[in-house]
Amino acid sequence: MTIQLQIVLYVLVGAAALAVLLMMLRSKRLLRNFLLTAASGIAALYAVNVVGLLTGTRLSINFLTLGVSAIGGAPGVVGLLLMDTLL
């Protein structure tokens, strides 16, 4: 994979995370929304790894994947799966 493609992917992931954070800031219930998004993202990451035992598609658990799944929620986990599949 070329450096230009990596830069584009990182910019897109950063923009998506910024959009999610801005939407949470605009709502009246910032902490509640963040906790719900983080819980759904981490649950989706766990579900991917459990189902990965059958399908062979698994995501490693580290600070990056936990951060993306906590900030991005379930769409963040789908993005991680797409990046894992494409890269």
QUINORZI-V291149 format. One record per residue. N is the residue number from 1. OMEGA is omega in whole degrees, 0 to 359 (999 if undefined). Layout:
# QUINORZI-V291149
n: [N | N]
omega: [OMEGA | OMEGA]
This chain:
# QUINORZI-V291149
n: [1 | 2 | 3 | 4 | 5 | 6 | 7 | 8 | 9 | 10 | 11 | 12 | 13 | 14 | 15 | 16 | 17 | 18 | 19 | 20 | 21 | 22 | 23 | 24 | 25 | 26 | 27 | 28 | 29 | 30 | 31 | 32 | 33 | 34 | 35 | 36 | 37 | 38 | 39 | 40 | 41 | 42 | 43 | 44 | 45 | 46 | 47 | 48 | 49 | 50 | 51 | 52 | 53 | 54 | 55 | 56 | 57 | 58 | 59 | 60 | 61 | 62 | 63 | 64 | 65 | 66 | 67 | 68 | 69 | 70 | 71 | 72 | 73 | 74 | 75 | 76 | 77 | 78 | 79 | 80 | 81 | 82 | 83 | 84 | 85 | 86 | 87]
omega: [183 | 179 | 181 | 179 | 177 | 180 | 179 | 180 | 179 | 178 | 179 | 179 | 178 | 178 | 178 | 178 | 178 | 179 | 179 | 180 | 178 | 178 | 178 | 180 | 181 | 181 | 181 | 185 | 185 | 184 | 180 | 179 | 179 | 180 | 178 | 178 | 180 | 180 | 180 | 178 | 180 | 175 | 177 | 177 | 177 | 180 | 178 | 181 | 177 | 178 | 178 | 175 | 179 | 187 | 181 | 178 | 181 | 175 | 178 | 179 | 175 | 184 | 181 | 182 | 176 | 179 | 179 | 180 | 179 | 182 | 184 | 181 | 180 | 175 | 176 | 178 | 176 | 176 | 176 | 179 | 178 | 179 | 178 | 181 | 183 | 184 | 999]
